[in-house]
Structures are given as C-alpha cells and as structure tokens.
C-alpha cells in the first residue's frame, strides 16, 4: 500500500485502485467535499506526475480520455483547487509523494495499461438522485429525468414557462461552463429540438445561468456529471472538432429539413404566445426571435 495523507486529502494505492479522499479542512473546496471519495481503477489512469516546489508541490493524476464522466462533463474547466485529481503536498512530504507516483507508474508498466481513449466510462460518476440549488434555480436529476425549478431571481421568461422537465431519452448532451467570479457560467441541457436554437443562458429555458456564488454554482457540475455518465459514451458517436482537452464531443444529429422547419415554427409560436400574453416585451420578443432565427 502506497499512501500519502495531507490536509488537502488522502491518496492511497493498493496496486489496482487509486483511492482519493478529500480532506475535511475548511480550505478544501466545497465541490471536492461534496463529490466525495473517488476510486480510480488502474486501467483508467494514463499517468501521474509530481511537481515539486519550494514550499508546496502537487501530485497530478492523469486519466485516459473518455474514462471519467466528470472530466467529460466539465471539459477540463474545473478550477485547480476543485480538481479531485490534484493533491497539494507539503514540502516535507515530497519524498512520500514521489514514492506514491513511482508505485503507480510501476503498476501501469507491469499491467501494460494502454494510453488510447477508452470505449466506456470506467468511473461511475455521482450517485442519483442529486439536486443542486444554484443562482438561477434548483436542478435535480433522478436517473431518468432532469427537472429545473426556477428561482425568484430567474428571468421572467423562464419563470413564465414553469418548471422544466427533460427526459433522458430526449437529451443529446450537457454543456457546462463554470462561474469564474469574473464571467458568468451556465449549465445547458441540449436536446435534438433545442440543439440549433442557442439562446443566451439567461433566456434559455433549458439552461441555468450561473451568475451568483461561484462556490455554490460549481456544484452544478455534479448534475452535469451524473447526466453525462448515463448518456451514450462519446466513443459511440462521431466526434466533431479537434484539440478539445476533454476528449471527443458527440456530434449533433441534424434533423431532416422538414423536421428542422417544424422545430423552428414551434419555437416561434411559443415566443409569439409569450409575447401576446405580455410575458415578453416588444424588445425582448424581437431579441429572442432574432436569437432563435440565428440558431437555425
């Protein structure tokens, strides 16, 4: 057993699994404490590095592309302090950190763990049900449905549409960007019907606009990960683009032209009804309609 215990957390390696337990100190971010213990099978690991510094160093565990729904959902955008695969190491424990890293490297060589992307998730993601209250509302996931209940501070267009319920069978992917404290983030649930109508997050009834406490809003990554873990693995779908740190992203299936046109008309009818009922002002209606038309 190779083990290192720090205020930041504990890493223990038994030859087949790296068990990562977050520390309980108040300096440990809320996200890591809430995400809890992570058991990483050796076959999910691509490498490990210890980065020594004069006062404190860092252990970083690198996972194979496609192995972890957390990395897939967050796209490598988690702040360093919230990253469960990073451990801050005091300078007087650097020797222990090097030993742990060497033991994991040795096991990777012995077991001949491949470096190529995985074809299935090797980590389970958060258990369900999971529910998080954010600045824009409360998002819940029970394994089959996503539900969004808007906050009193949500845009009135969202509040007018009522709670949003999305079945897993309708979901294509999840898009997540953290609230950095300097720039708003969002959690968007993309369906076949909404894939081409990218409204701004503050107006999109399928998205949470993350503008409040960055510490609290970061917890929306729990829901993003739980949903991502239950969607088809990205290896089963065609990747689009290149150079993305979190691995291939699924391509969106373009609906037939007739279906595409029907979706556009339906969205415009919905906007028209909100405008006629007084929910949308003339300016809001014009801006939202333009955004929908641009998306299509």
Number of C-alpha atoms within 10 A of each C-alpha: 8 17 16 19 16 15 16 23 22 16 24 17 22 14 16 14 17 22 16 20 20 23 20 14 12 10 10 16 20 16 22 21 18 12 18 15 17 20 16 22 17 21 19 24 24 19 17 21 18 21 15 18 12 7 9 14 19 18 21 18 19 14 22 22 22 25 25 24 27 28 23 25 26 20 18 16 16 19 11 11 16 18 17 24 17 21 27 19 26 18 15 11 14 20 13 15 27 17 15 24 21 16 16 24 16 13 16 20 10 9 12 10 16 14 14 10 16 19 13 16 23 19 17 17 22 21 14 15 13 17 18 18 17 23 19 25 20 17 24 19 24 15 16 13 16 20 17 23 19 25 16 11 10 18 17 16 18 22 18 14 13 13 16 16 15 18 13 17 10 13 20 20 23 20 17 22 22 24 21 19 13 8 11 16 21 22 23 20 23 21 19 16 19 20 17 19 19 19 21 14 19 20 18 19 23 22 26 29 27 28 20 16 13 19 16 16 25 25 20 25 24 24 27 26 24 23 28 26 23 15 16 14 20 21 17 10 14 12 14 11 9 9 7 11 12 19 20 22 21 18 14 17 11 12 12 9 9 9 12 15 12 13 19 19 12 12 16 17 12 11 21 16 12 17 18 12 10 10 19 19 13 11 10 15 18 13 12 18 18 12 15 19 15 12 14 14
